[in-house]
Amino acid sequence: MAQQIPDLNDVLNQKQTKKLSIIAFSGDFDKLTAVFTLATGAAAVGYEVNLFFTFWGLDALKIKQGRSPVGKGFLPKVFGVFMGGLKSAPVSRLNFLGASPEIFRYMMRKNNVATLEELLEAAKALDINFYACEMAMHILGLTKADFIPEVKDVLGVATFLELSEGGQTLFI
Amino acid sequence: MANYNLDITHEHCPMTFVKTKIELAKLKSGDILNVRLTEGEPLQNVPKSAVEQGYNVLSIVETETKGVHIVVIQK
């Protein structure tokens, strides 16, 4: 059956500024994939996109990948070793001692679906706004210098609410 | 005025839009991008989002391959 082609005049009439803000709380591979899929998809269709990384989500932004003692103080360093950045992100279910993320990466490549790393690169290319949570950084002993340079600013709740006002907000 | 081609028939959401958007961003005003895509979500949404972002969709033509269309977008 022939697919109906969209009426493009209607689209022009409905044109308006759209905005999506996502609180990226989880450091899990699958949940971060959801964050970056929604973010890049929305940015590509013209949305302004704000990503606010907090708690475990901050791990995705670290420059230093791999299990290294990032952070100031003994306990933050222990967390740093156990977390280890985007490439070490575990799957939220059936992680199989860290084997699952690699299996997922293989299945994603095989099926021509963008991997988490490709989505992150796309997010950078699309000028998505990356923000880091000031409070969580304080707990984990992290500074802005520990993160990729695309992190635009370090924010608290009040500024995040201002940024996300008038758009859609998700917590993942 | 240059003419460019982009094949997203093997891509899936969100890379269909992402690759189109990144490619369009590289073009100069007046340049043409021929996007080869499949029916379903890409055909429904790639031309729509191009128009929303202020580009001109000059034509949408089905190719000899069933279900594959060429969307011609001008910056």
gemmi code that builds the backbone of each chain (N, CA, C; Angstrom):
import gemmi

chains = {
    "A": [
        ("MET", (0.847, -1.198, 0.000), (0.000, 0.000, 0.000), (0.888, 1.255, 0.000)),
        ("ALA", (0.484, 2.213, -0.828), (1.317, 3.421, -0.935), (1.241, 4.234, 0.365)),
        ("GLN", (2.376, 4.732, 0.764), (2.455, 5.521, 2.006), (2.019, 6.945, 1.695)),
        ("GLN", (1.235, 7.540, 2.563), (0.798, 8.911, 2.304), (1.913, 9.905, 2.619)),
        ("ILE", (2.127, 10.804, 1.681), (3.178, 11.806, 1.859), (2.594, 12.963, 2.677)),
        ("PRO", (3.330, 13.441, 3.702), (2.752, 14.466, 4.576), (2.484, 15.794, 3.860)),
        ("ASP", (1.449, 16.482, 4.298), (1.137, 17.793, 3.725), (2.057, 18.831, 4.377)),
        ("LEU", (2.985, 19.348, 3.577), (4.028, 20.202, 4.137), (3.541, 21.625, 4.434)),
        ("ASN", (2.408, 22.019, 3.844), (1.893, 23.362, 4.141), (1.392, 23.450, 5.577)),
        ("ASP", (0.787, 22.350, 6.058), (0.304, 22.300, 7.440), (1.457, 22.474, 8.412)),
        ("VAL", (2.584, 21.854, 8.049), (3.766, 21.897, 8.917), (4.220, 23.336, 9.104)),
        ("LEU", (4.251, 24.091, 8.021), (4.700, 25.489, 8.079), (3.804, 26.316, 8.993)),
        ("ASN", (2.492, 26.059, 8.914), (1.548, 26.830, 9.728), (1.693, 26.540, 11.209)),
        ("GLN", (2.156, 25.307, 11.528), (2.252, 24.918, 12.943), (3.620, 25.235, 13.548)),
        ("LYS", (4.483, 25.863, 12.751), (5.857, 26.072, 13.200), (5.944, 26.883, 14.506)),
        ("GLN", (6.699, 26.373, 15.465), (6.906, 27.084, 16.731), (8.172, 26.549, 17.383)),
        ("THR", (8.660, 27.279, 18.374), (9.869, 26.835, 19.066), (9.504, 25.705, 20.021)),
        ("LYS", (10.254, 24.614, 19.929), (9.982, 23.465, 20.788), (11.213, 23.186, 21.638)),
        ("LYS", (10.970, 22.604, 22.805), (12.088, 22.396, 23.724), (11.920, 21.088, 24.490)),
        ("LEU", (13.012, 20.343, 24.622), (13.010, 19.110, 25.413), (14.148, 19.172, 26.426)),
        ("SER", (13.822, 18.937, 27.691), (14.851, 18.905, 28.729), (14.821, 17.538, 29.390)),
        ("ILE", (15.977, 16.926, 29.528), (16.040, 15.587, 30.123), (16.978, 15.613, 31.328)),
        ("ILE", (16.478, 15.084, 32.440), (17.328, 14.890, 33.616), (17.917, 13.495, 33.471)),
        ("ALA", (19.217, 13.425, 33.214), (19.884, 12.138, 33.029), (20.456, 11.701, 34.372)),
        ("PHE", (19.687, 10.927, 35.110), (20.044, 10.507, 36.463), (20.838, 9.198, 36.443)),
        ("SER", (20.424, 8.308, 35.537), (21.002, 6.963, 35.521), (22.341, 6.921, 34.789)),
        ("GLY", (23.234, 6.085, 35.274), (24.501, 5.858, 34.569), (24.458, 4.546, 33.807)),
        ("ASP", (23.260, 3.951, 33.674), (23.146, 2.662, 32.978), (23.211, 2.839, 31.467)),
        ("PHE", (23.851, 1.885, 30.835), (24.034, 1.881, 29.377), (22.700, 2.041, 28.629)),
        ("ASP", (21.708, 1.229, 29.014), (20.436, 1.243, 28.284), (19.665, 2.550, 28.513)),
        ("LYS", (19.711, 3.052, 29.755), (18.977, 4.288, 30.041), (19.675, 5.495, 29.397)),
        ("LEU", (21.008, 5.472, 29.385), (21.731, 6.551, 28.698), (21.469, 6.495, 27.193)),
        ("THR", (21.303, 5.275, 26.654), (20.960, 5.149, 25.229), (19.607, 5.823, 24.968)),
        ("ALA", (18.658, 5.625, 25.897), (17.350, 6.277, 25.760), (17.499, 7.803, 25.820)),
        ("VAL", (18.321, 8.288, 26.743), (18.552, 9.738, 26.878), (19.084, 10.306, 25.565)),
        ("PHE", (20.141, 9.681, 25.042), (20.788, 10.241, 23.845), (19.967, 10.021, 22.574)),
        ("THR", (19.166, 8.950, 22.527), (18.293, 8.735, 21.363), (17.237, 9.837, 21.303)),
        ("LEU", (16.582, 10.078, 22.440), (15.558, 11.130, 22.489), (16.179, 12.499, 22.214)),
        ("ALA", (17.338, 12.745, 22.823), (17.968, 14.064, 22.703), (18.388, 14.347, 21.267)),
        ("THR", (19.068, 13.399, 20.626), (19.545, 13.646, 19.259), (18.373, 13.701, 18.283)),
        ("GLY", (17.391, 12.825, 18.487), (16.209, 12.838, 17.608), (15.490, 14.171, 17.693)),
        ("ALA", (15.308, 14.660, 18.920), (14.613, 15.934, 19.108), (15.422, 17.095, 18.513)),
        ("ALA", (16.736, 17.092, 18.749), (17.577, 18.177, 18.215), (17.556, 18.160, 16.691)),
        ("ALA", (17.530, 16.969, 16.114), (17.566, 16.856, 14.653), (16.274, 17.344, 14.003)),
        ("VAL", (15.158, 17.300, 14.740), (13.921, 17.827, 14.169), (13.630, 19.245, 14.685)),
        ("GLY", (14.667, 19.910, 15.180), (14.543, 21.337, 15.461), (14.237, 21.729, 16.891)),
        ("TYR", (14.243, 20.779, 17.823), (14.014, 21.130, 19.224), (15.280, 21.738, 19.829)),
        ("GLU", (15.080, 22.634, 20.771), (16.178, 23.034, 21.650), (16.265, 21.916, 22.703)),
        ("VAL", (17.456, 21.368, 22.938), (17.569, 20.241, 23.872), (18.535, 20.558, 25.006)),
        ("ASN", (18.069, 20.364, 26.244), (18.911, 20.539, 27.432), (19.059, 19.206, 28.133)),
        ("LEU", (20.291, 18.777, 28.364), (20.536, 17.555, 29.130), (21.159, 17.948, 30.455)),
        ("PHE", (20.494, 17.541, 31.537), (20.963, 17.877, 32.876), (21.422, 16.576, 33.532)),
        ("PHE", (22.730, 16.409, 33.677), (23.281, 15.162, 34.208), (23.453, 15.274, 35.715)),
        ("THR", (22.925, 14.284, 36.418), (23.064, 14.283, 37.866), (23.371, 12.872, 38.364)),
        ("PHE", (23.828, 12.759, 39.586), (24.204, 11.478, 40.197), (24.955, 10.550, 39.238)),
        ("TRP", (24.446, 9.334, 39.031), (25.178, 8.348, 38.228), (25.345, 8.814, 36.782)),
        ("GLY", (24.425, 9.659, 36.341), (24.469, 10.167, 34.964), (25.742, 10.951, 34.686)),
        ("LEU", (26.298, 11.586, 35.725), (27.525, 12.382, 35.548), (28.685, 11.543, 35.004)),
        ("ASP", (28.641, 10.245, 35.311), (29.708, 9.348, 34.875), (29.869, 9.354, 33.341)),
        ("ALA", (28.763, 9.597, 32.634), (28.785, 9.585, 31.163), (29.597, 10.748, 30.601)),
        ("LEU", (29.819, 11.786, 31.426), (30.466, 12.998, 30.927), (31.962, 13.047, 31.200)),
        ("LYS", (32.456, 12.068, 31.938), (33.866, 12.128, 32.343), (34.805, 12.041, 31.148)),
        ("ILE", (35.844, 12.882, 31.184), (36.854, 12.835, 30.117), (37.634, 11.541, 30.243)),
        ("LYS", (38.045, 11.245, 31.479), (38.904, 10.093, 31.695), (38.055, 8.826, 31.695)),
        ("GLN", (38.200, 8.031, 30.643), (37.426, 6.801, 30.534), (38.193, 5.659, 31.183)),
        ("GLY", (37.466, 4.642, 31.592), (38.103, 3.503, 32.235), (38.083, 3.673, 33.740)),
        ("ARG", (38.438, 2.635, 34.431), (38.329, 2.639, 35.894), (39.520, 3.357, 36.510)),
        ("SER", (39.325, 4.670, 36.763), (40.418, 5.445, 37.354), (39.887, 6.282, 38.513)),
        ("PRO", (40.738, 6.590, 39.482), (40.273, 7.308, 40.679), (40.028, 8.800, 40.434)),
        ("VAL", (38.978, 9.119, 39.665), (38.615, 10.521, 39.404), (37.837, 11.046, 40.609)),
        ("GLY", (38.081, 12.307, 40.984), (37.352, 12.917, 42.092), (38.288, 13.268, 43.231)),
        ("LYS", (37.834, 14.237, 44.026), (38.674, 14.689, 45.147), (38.237, 13.994, 46.429)),
        ("GLY", (39.171, 13.396, 47.134), (38.852, 12.707, 48.378), (38.844, 11.198, 48.182)),
        ("PHE", (38.958, 10.457, 49.299), (39.075, 9.000, 49.231), (37.814, 8.325, 48.675)),
        ("LEU", (36.642, 8.628, 49.273), (35.400, 7.959, 48.837), (35.037, 8.268, 47.382)),
        ("PRO", (35.103, 9.562, 46.954), (34.852, 9.826, 45.526), (35.782, 9.024, 44.609)),
        ("LYS", (37.040, 8.878, 45.012), (37.990, 8.127, 44.190), (37.584, 6.649, 44.082)),
        ("VAL", (37.074, 6.091, 45.205), (36.604, 4.694, 45.183), (35.442, 4.566, 44.197)),
        ("PHE", (34.486, 5.533, 44.270), (33.364, 5.526, 43.320), (33.873, 5.646, 41.887)),
        ("GLY", (34.852, 6.521, 41.706), (35.436, 6.718, 40.369), (35.974, 5.425, 39.786)),
        ("VAL", (36.646, 4.654, 40.629), (37.226, 3.381, 40.169), (36.118, 2.403, 39.785)),
        ("PHE", (35.046, 2.360, 40.603), (33.975, 1.403, 40.312), (33.100, 1.825, 39.133)),
        ("MET", (33.014, 3.121, 38.867), (32.125, 3.590, 37.796), (32.822, 3.565, 36.446)),
        ("GLY", (33.833, 4.378, 36.262), (34.682, 4.229, 35.075), (34.191, 4.806, 33.760)),
        ("GLY", (33.206, 5.715, 33.772), (32.848, 6.428, 32.539), (31.916, 5.678, 31.607)),
        ("LEU", (31.584, 6.345, 30.520), (30.583, 5.860, 29.563), (30.881, 4.455, 29.034)),
        ("LYS", (32.145, 4.196, 28.762), (32.512, 2.899, 28.171), (32.342, 1.738, 29.143)),
        ("SER", (32.260, 2.045, 30.462), (32.081, 0.986, 31.450), (30.644, 0.922, 31.966)),
        ("ALA", (29.729, 1.697, 31.378), (28.355, 1.757, 31.888), (27.704, 0.371, 31.814)),
        ("PRO", (27.118, -0.080, 32.923), (26.468, -1.393, 32.921), (25.044, -1.324, 32.366)),
        ("VAL", (24.497, -2.456, 31.959), (23.096, -2.525, 31.531), (22.243, -2.673, 32.796)),
        ("SER", (21.038, -2.041, 32.823), (20.257, -2.016, 34.064), (19.713, -3.396, 34.445)),
        ("ARG", (19.551, -4.282, 33.480), (19.117, -5.657, 33.778), (20.024, -6.614, 33.024)),
        ("LEU", (20.231, -7.814, 33.559), (21.009, -8.874, 32.898), (22.370, -8.365, 32.441)),
        ("ASN", (23.095, -7.758, 33.367), (24.395, -7.179, 33.002), (25.477, -8.244, 32.798)),
        ("PHE", (25.281, -9.414, 33.376), (26.234, -10.532, 33.253), (27.682, -10.090, 33.497)),
        ("LEU", (27.894, -9.481, 34.652), (29.237, -9.042, 35.079), (29.945, -8.163, 34.047)),
        ("GLY", (29.149, -7.364, 33.326), (29.750, -6.407, 32.382), (29.843, -6.917, 30.955)),
        ("ALA", (29.371, -8.134, 30.699), (29.439, -8.661, 29.322), (28.333, -8.060, 28.447)),
        ("SER", (27.181, -7.753, 29.072), (26.021, -7.300, 28.293), (26.241, -6.024, 27.469)),
        ("PRO", (26.881, -4.978, 28.039), (27.059, -3.771, 27.207), (27.800, -4.071, 25.900)),
        ("GLU", (28.809, -4.951, 25.983), (29.556, -5.293, 24.758), (28.679, -6.080, 23.794)),
        ("ILE", (27.824, -6.960, 24.335), (26.901, -7.728, 23.484), (25.919, -6.759, 22.812)),
        ("PHE", (25.440, -5.786, 23.585), (24.519, -4.786, 23.015), (25.206, -3.973, 21.916)),
        ("ARG", (26.443, -3.552, 22.183), (27.160, -2.766, 21.167), (27.283, -3.569, 19.869)),
        ("TYR", (27.569, -4.868, 20.008), (27.684, -5.745, 18.845), (26.340, -5.842, 18.107)),
        ("MET", (25.251, -6.043, 18.873), (23.931, -6.183, 18.245), (23.494, -4.873, 17.587)),
        ("MET", (23.853, -3.748, 18.203), (23.470, -2.445, 17.646), (24.194, -2.203, 16.321)),
        ("ARG", (25.492, -2.492, 16.302), (26.268, -2.321, 15.052), (25.728, -3.235, 13.964)),
        ("LYS", (25.441, -4.495, 14.352), (24.968, -5.495, 13.393), (23.629, -5.069, 12.775)),
        ("ASN", (22.796, -4.415, 13.562), (21.475, -4.004, 13.078), (21.442, -2.545, 12.623)),
        ("ASN", (22.619, -1.951, 12.429), (22.689, -0.567, 11.945), (21.996, 0.434, 12.859)),
        ("VAL", (22.008, 0.159, 14.144), (21.450, 1.107, 15.112), (22.636, 1.827, 15.755)),
        ("ALA", (22.508, 3.123, 15.938), (23.624, 3.911, 16.487), (23.989, 3.435, 17.882)),
        ("THR", (25.277, 3.279, 18.148), (25.721, 2.887, 19.490), (25.721, 4.117, 20.397)),
        ("LEU", (25.873, 3.875, 21.689), (25.873, 4.971, 22.657), (26.950, 6.011, 22.321)),
        ("GLU", (28.128, 5.545, 21.933), (29.229, 6.456, 21.597), (28.889, 7.292, 20.360)),
        ("GLU", (28.257, 6.663, 19.355), (27.864, 7.406, 18.149), (26.801, 8.452, 18.470)),
        ("LEU", (25.884, 8.078, 19.369), (24.834, 9.024, 19.772), (25.429, 10.222, 20.505)),
        ("LEU", (26.433, 9.963, 21.345), (27.085, 11.058, 22.069), (27.776, 12.003, 21.069)),
        ("GLU", (28.462, 11.440, 20.085), (29.117, 12.274, 19.063), (28.079, 13.093, 18.299)),
        ("ALA", (26.938, 12.453, 17.963), (25.860, 13.166, 17.257), (25.320, 14.294, 18.124)),
        ("ALA", (25.178, 14.026, 19.428), (24.669, 15.055, 20.356), (25.588, 16.274, 20.364)),
        ("LYS", (26.902, 16.014, 20.326), (27.865, 17.126, 20.280), (27.717, 17.894, 18.967)),
        ("ALA", (27.592, 17.162, 17.855), (27.496, 17.796, 16.532), (26.219, 18.623, 16.398)),
        ("LEU", (25.165, 18.232, 17.129), (23.877, 18.920, 17.036), (23.768, 20.079, 18.031)),
        ("ASP", (24.881, 20.379, 18.716), (24.901, 21.485, 19.677), (23.859, 21.365, 20.778)),
        ("ILE", (23.663, 20.151, 21.253), (22.782, 19.935, 22.400), (23.451, 20.540, 23.637)),
        ("ASN", (22.650, 21.123, 24.522), (23.209, 21.748, 25.729), (23.422, 20.712, 26.822)),
        ("PHE", (24.667, 20.561, 27.259), (24.996, 19.644, 28.347), (25.191, 20.462, 29.623)),
        ("TYR", (24.505, 20.029, 30.687), (24.695, 20.684, 31.978), (24.985, 19.635, 33.042)),
        ("ALA", (25.742, 20.013, 34.061), (26.052, 19.092, 35.145), (25.464, 19.628, 36.449)),
        ("CYS", (25.021, 18.712, 37.291), (24.386, 19.075, 38.566), (25.444, 19.424, 39.611)),
        ("GLU", (25.331, 20.615, 40.125), (26.314, 21.135, 41.084), (26.354, 20.295, 42.362)),
        ("MET", (25.165, 19.930, 42.860), (25.081, 19.210, 44.139), (25.714, 17.820, 44.019)),
        ("ALA", (25.367, 17.086, 42.962), (25.907, 15.728, 42.787), (27.423, 15.770, 42.565)),
        ("MET", (27.884, 16.811, 41.859), (29.334, 16.957, 41.641), (30.062, 17.147, 42.965)),
        ("HIS", (29.410, 17.911, 43.844), (29.978, 18.192, 45.151), (30.126, 16.891, 45.952)),
        ("ILE", (29.078, 16.046, 45.953), (29.110, 14.770, 46.677), (30.213, 13.867, 46.127)),
        ("LEU", (30.280, 13.798, 44.802), (31.218, 12.861, 44.163), (32.619, 13.457, 43.983)),
        ("GLY", (32.829, 14.680, 44.505), (34.156, 15.293, 44.452), (34.620, 15.605, 43.045)),
        ("LEU", (33.659, 15.903, 42.150), (34.011, 16.173, 40.749), (33.999, 17.670, 40.466)),
        ("THR", (34.839, 18.106, 39.516), (34.808, 19.501, 39.077), (34.531, 19.523, 37.580)),
        ("LYS", (34.231, 20.716, 37.061), (33.901, 20.857, 35.632), (35.059, 20.350, 34.762)),
        ("ALA", (36.284, 20.466, 35.297), (37.470, 20.029, 34.546), (37.516, 18.512, 34.351)),
        ("ASP", (36.741, 17.756, 35.152), (36.702, 16.296, 34.997), (35.817, 15.876, 33.829)),
        ("PHE", (35.049, 16.830, 33.274), (34.059, 16.506, 32.240), (34.505, 16.938, 30.849)),
        ("ILE", (33.830, 16.357, 29.837), (34.106, 16.730, 28.451), (33.824, 18.230, 28.260)),
        ("PRO", (34.553, 18.885, 27.344), (34.410, 20.354, 27.216), (33.030, 20.811, 26.756)),
        ("GLU", (32.221, 19.879, 26.227), (30.863, 20.261, 25.774), (29.948, 20.621, 26.943)),
        ("VAL", (30.333, 20.260, 28.171), (29.505, 20.632, 29.331), (29.538, 22.162, 29.456)),
        ("LYS", (28.365, 22.755, 29.211), (28.272, 24.201, 29.082), (28.363, 24.894, 30.428)),
        ("ASP", (27.727, 24.266, 31.431), (27.655, 24.942, 32.722), (27.346, 23.952, 33.843)),
        ("VAL", (27.585, 24.406, 35.069), (27.235, 23.636, 36.265), (26.034, 24.334, 36.898)),
        ("LEU", (24.944, 23.577, 37.080), (23.682, 24.205, 37.492), (23.084, 23.598, 38.748)),
        ("GLY", (22.135, 24.338, 39.312), (21.297, 23.822, 40.393), (19.859, 23.732, 39.899)),
        ("VAL", (18.966, 23.326, 40.816), (17.564, 23.100, 40.456), (16.908, 24.352, 39.854)),
        ("ALA", (17.132, 25.512, 40.493), (16.437, 26.730, 40.059), (16.762, 27.065, 38.605)),
        ("THR", (18.050, 26.968, 38.238), (18.434, 27.305, 36.863), (17.893, 26.260, 35.884)),
        ("PHE", (17.893, 24.984, 36.317), (17.345, 23.953, 35.440), (15.863, 24.215, 35.168)),
        ("LEU", (15.128, 24.589, 36.199), (13.690, 24.870, 36.021), (13.487, 26.029, 35.052)),
        ("GLU", (14.327, 27.048, 35.190), (14.234, 28.200, 34.265), (14.489, 27.753, 32.830)),
        ("LEU", (15.540, 26.934, 32.649), (15.908, 26.480, 31.303), (14.827, 25.607, 30.669)),
        ("SER", (14.183, 24.786, 31.502), (13.234, 23.814, 30.952), (11.819, 24.371, 30.826)),
        ("GLU", (11.596, 25.563, 31.363), (10.243, 26.132, 31.375), (9.675, 26.277, 29.955)),
        ("GLY", (8.424, 25.862, 29.821), (7.748, 26.011, 28.532), (8.000, 24.856, 27.568)),
        ("GLY", (8.773, 23.856, 28.003), (9.018, 22.700, 27.140), (8.624, 21.411, 27.825)),
        ("GLN", (9.070, 20.298, 27.250), (8.794, 18.997, 27.864), (10.004, 18.570, 28.692)),
        ("THR", (9.735, 17.939, 29.839), (10.830, 17.487, 30.699), (10.693, 16.000, 31.009)),
        ("LEU", (11.788, 15.289, 30.934), (11.807, 13.846, 31.235), (12.869, 13.551, 32.272)),
        ("PHE", (12.626, 12.514, 33.058), (13.600, 12.045, 34.057), (13.958, 10.603, 33.711)),
        ("ILE", (15.219, 10.378, 33.377), (15.605, 9.012, 32.968), (16.782, 8.528, 33.812)),
    ],
    "B": [
        ("MET", (25.932, 26.872, -6.621), (24.911, 25.982, -6.044), (25.309, 24.523, -6.292)),
        ("ALA", (25.543, 23.812, -5.232), (26.028, 22.434, -5.370), (24.912, 21.428, -5.057)),
        ("ASN", (25.120, 20.222, -5.532), (24.144, 19.153, -5.368), (24.781, 17.996, -4.591)),
        ("TYR", (24.176, 17.589, -3.497), (24.745, 16.515, -2.669), (23.743, 15.373, -2.496)),
        ("ASN", (24.272, 14.182, -2.237), (23.410, 13.013, -2.020), (23.633, 12.450, -0.620)),
        ("LEU", (22.552, 11.979, -0.029), (22.653, 11.324, 1.276), (21.731, 10.104, 1.267)),
        ("ASP", (22.292, 8.952, 1.584), (21.491, 7.726, 1.621), (21.273, 7.315, 3.075)),
        ("ILE", (20.019, 7.375, 3.523), (19.739, 6.971, 4.918), (18.824, 5.739, 4.928)),
        ("THR", (18.824, 4.988, 3.832), (17.920, 3.820, 3.759), (18.316, 2.732, 4.763)),
        ("HIS", (19.594, 2.702, 5.178), (20.012, 1.664, 6.137), (20.069, 2.186, 7.568)),
        ("GLU", (19.676, 3.441, 7.757), (19.731, 4.025, 9.099), (18.400, 3.822, 9.825)),
        ("HIS", (18.468, 3.909, 11.137), (17.265, 3.816, 11.957), (17.156, 5.069, 12.822)),
        ("CYS", (15.966, 5.268, 13.390), (15.728, 6.373, 14.307), (16.742, 6.320, 15.453)),
        ("PRO", (17.356, 7.418, 15.873), (17.152, 8.784, 15.388), (18.151, 9.187, 14.301)),
        ("MET", (19.031, 8.239, 13.852), (20.112, 8.645, 12.952), (19.606, 9.091, 11.572)),
        ("THR", (18.381, 8.699, 11.202), (17.816, 9.182, 9.931), (17.732, 10.713, 9.945)),
        ("PHE", (17.155, 11.251, 11.015), (17.040, 12.718, 11.119), (18.387, 13.355, 11.414)),
        ("VAL", (19.136, 12.670, 12.285), (20.406, 13.243, 12.742), (21.342, 13.441, 11.550)),
        ("LYS", (21.477, 12.416, 10.711), (22.386, 12.529, 9.566), (21.900, 13.585, 8.568)),
        ("THR", (20.573, 13.663, 8.376), (20.024, 14.674, 7.459), (20.319, 16.074, 7.999)),
        ("LYS", (20.067, 16.260, 9.280), (20.277, 17.576, 9.901), (21.754, 17.999, 9.828)),
        ("ILE", (22.650, 17.065, 10.144), (24.083, 17.392, 10.142), (24.541, 17.709, 8.718)),
        ("GLU", (24.037, 16.951, 7.737), (24.395, 17.170, 6.331), (23.863, 18.528, 5.855)),
        ("LEU", (22.616, 18.840, 6.217), (22.025, 20.126, 5.807), (22.793, 21.303, 6.416)),
        ("ALA", (23.263, 21.109, 7.636), (23.994, 22.189, 8.309), (25.284, 22.541, 7.567)),
        ("LYS", (25.868, 21.547, 6.867), (27.136, 21.779, 6.160), (26.934, 22.554, 4.852)),
        ("LEU", (25.690, 22.540, 4.310), (25.453, 23.132, 2.985), (25.428, 24.661, 3.043)),
        ("LYS", (25.650, 25.253, 1.860), (25.505, 26.707, 1.726), (24.081, 26.994, 1.252)),
        ("SER", (23.632, 28.216, 1.482), (22.292, 28.595, 1.062), (22.134, 28.371, -0.448)),
        ("GLY", (21.050, 27.716, -0.839), (20.799, 27.428, -2.255), (21.234, 26.035, -2.678)),
        ("ASP", (22.127, 25.403, -1.896), (22.576, 24.043, -2.209), (21.412, 23.055, -2.091)),
        ("ILE", (21.572, 21.947, -2.820), (20.513, 20.926, -2.849), (21.024, 19.636, -2.205)),
        ("LEU", (20.171, 19.007, -1.402), (20.506, 17.692, -0.823), (19.432, 16.685, -1.258)),
        ("ASN", (19.877, 15.618, -1.927), (18.953, 14.547, -2.325), (19.041, 13.446, -1.276)),
        ("VAL", (17.972, 13.285, -0.510), (17.994, 12.291, 0.573), (17.231, 11.046, 0.109)),
        ("ARG", (17.946, 9.929, 0.097), (17.343, 8.659, -0.285), (16.893, 7.982, 1.008)),
        ("LEU", (15.602, 7.711, 1.125), (15.085, 7.151, 2.384), (13.958, 6.160, 2.138)),
        ("THR", (13.632, 5.410, 3.170), (12.563, 4.411, 3.050), (11.243, 5.003, 3.545)),
        ("GLU", (10.132, 4.344, 3.143), (8.838, 4.821, 3.629), (8.674, 4.432, 5.090)),
        ("GLY", (7.611, 4.946, 5.703), (7.454, 4.762, 7.141), (7.918, 6.029, 7.818)),
        ("GLU", (8.544, 5.896, 8.971), (8.920, 7.078, 9.752), (9.833, 8.056, 9.000)),
        ("PRO", (10.883, 7.581, 8.298), (11.733, 8.557, 7.594), (10.965, 9.392, 6.572)),
        ("LEU", (10.122, 8.757, 5.756), (9.369, 9.496, 4.737), (8.363, 10.455, 5.376)),
        ("GLN", (7.773, 10.040, 6.476), (6.807, 10.900, 7.161), (7.483, 12.114, 7.785)),
        ("ASN", (8.653, 11.897, 8.358), (9.210, 12.945, 9.218), (10.416, 13.717, 8.701)),
        ("VAL", (11.215, 13.144, 7.815), (12.396, 13.890, 7.328), (11.966, 15.142, 6.540)),
        ("PRO", (11.039, 15.013, 5.553), (10.614, 16.244, 4.855), (9.923, 17.233, 5.783)),
        ("LYS", (9.125, 16.700, 6.721), (8.389, 17.554, 7.660), (9.359, 18.381, 8.509)),
        ("SER", (10.386, 17.714, 9.056), (11.299, 18.464, 9.924), (12.161, 19.423, 9.113)),
        ("ALA", (12.436, 19.094, 7.835), (13.199, 20.022, 6.982), (12.413, 21.320, 6.785)),
        ("VAL", (11.115, 21.184, 6.527), (10.264, 22.364, 6.329), (10.169, 23.178, 7.624)),
        ("GLU", (10.007, 22.461, 8.734), (9.926, 23.139, 10.045), (11.165, 23.970, 10.329)),
        ("GLN", (12.298, 23.488, 9.822), (13.549, 24.193, 10.087), (13.886, 25.214, 9.002)),
        ("GLY", (12.916, 25.482, 8.120), (13.072, 26.571, 7.164), (13.710, 26.188, 5.839)),
        ("TYR", (13.858, 24.888, 5.564), (14.399, 24.465, 4.260), (13.245, 24.257, 3.291)),
        ("ASN", (13.559, 24.251, 1.989), (12.524, 23.999, 0.984), (12.564, 22.552, 0.542)),
        ("VAL", (11.420, 21.881, 0.592), (11.352, 20.529, 0.032), (10.837, 20.682, -1.392)),
        ("LEU", (11.735, 20.425, -2.374), (11.381, 20.663, -3.775), (10.551, 19.530, -4.355)),
        ("SER", (10.896, 18.291, -3.993), (10.098, 17.170, -4.501), (10.302, 15.919, -3.661)),
        ("ILE", (9.310, 15.030, -3.726), (9.403, 13.713, -3.092), (8.990, 12.701, -4.161)),
        ("VAL", (9.954, 11.896, -4.612), (9.672, 10.973, -5.720), (10.046, 9.555, -5.322)),
        ("GLU", (9.168, 8.607, -5.642), (9.480, 7.200, -5.360), (10.443, 6.689, -6.425)),
        ("THR", (11.435, 5.912, -6.007), (12.415, 5.360, -6.942), (11.901, 4.033, -7.506)),
        ("GLU", (12.730, 3.423, -8.366), (12.338, 2.123, -8.930), (12.318, 1.039, -7.854)),
        ("THR", (13.117, 1.245, -6.784), (13.102, 0.289, -5.674), (11.861, 0.557, -4.843)),
        ("LYS", (11.046, -0.462, -4.659), (9.772, -0.288, -3.969), (9.990, 0.233, -2.533)),
        ("GLY", (9.255, 1.258, -2.172), (9.331, 1.783, -0.808), (10.471, 2.750, -0.561)),
        ("VAL", (11.321, 2.976, -1.583), (12.439, 3.912, -1.403), (12.117, 5.212, -2.149)),
        ("HIS", (12.243, 6.329, -1.468), (11.930, 7.641, -2.048), (13.173, 8.532, -2.046)),
        ("ILE", (13.151, 9.528, -2.943), (14.184, 10.568, -2.915), (13.481, 11.875, -2.535)),
        ("VAL", (13.943, 12.468, -1.453), (13.406, 13.770, -1.042), (14.465, 14.826, -1.398)),
        ("VAL", (14.063, 15.798, -2.214), (15.006, 16.836, -2.645), (14.796, 18.069, -1.767)),
        ("ILE", (15.834, 18.403, -1.022), (15.743, 19.528, -0.065), (16.723, 20.630, -0.475)),
        ("GLN", (16.240, 21.850, -0.500), (17.108, 22.997, -0.810), (17.302, 23.849, 0.439)),
        ("LYS", (18.568, 24.207, 0.682), (18.857, 25.043, 1.855), (18.534, 26.498, 1.557)),
    ],
}
model = gemmi.Model(1)
for chain_id, residues in chains.items():
    chain = gemmi.Chain(chain_id)
    for i, (resn, *xyz) in enumerate(residues, 1):
        res = gemmi.Residue()
        res.name, res.seqid = resn, gemmi.SeqId(i, " ")
        for name, pos in zip(("N", "CA", "C"), xyz):
            atom = gemmi.Atom()
            atom.name, atom.element = name, gemmi.Element(name[0])
            atom.pos, atom.b_iso = gemmi.Position(*pos), 0.0
            res.add_atom(atom)
        chain.add_residue(res)
    model.add_chain(chain)
structure = gemmi.Structure()
structure.add_model(model)
structure.setup_entities()
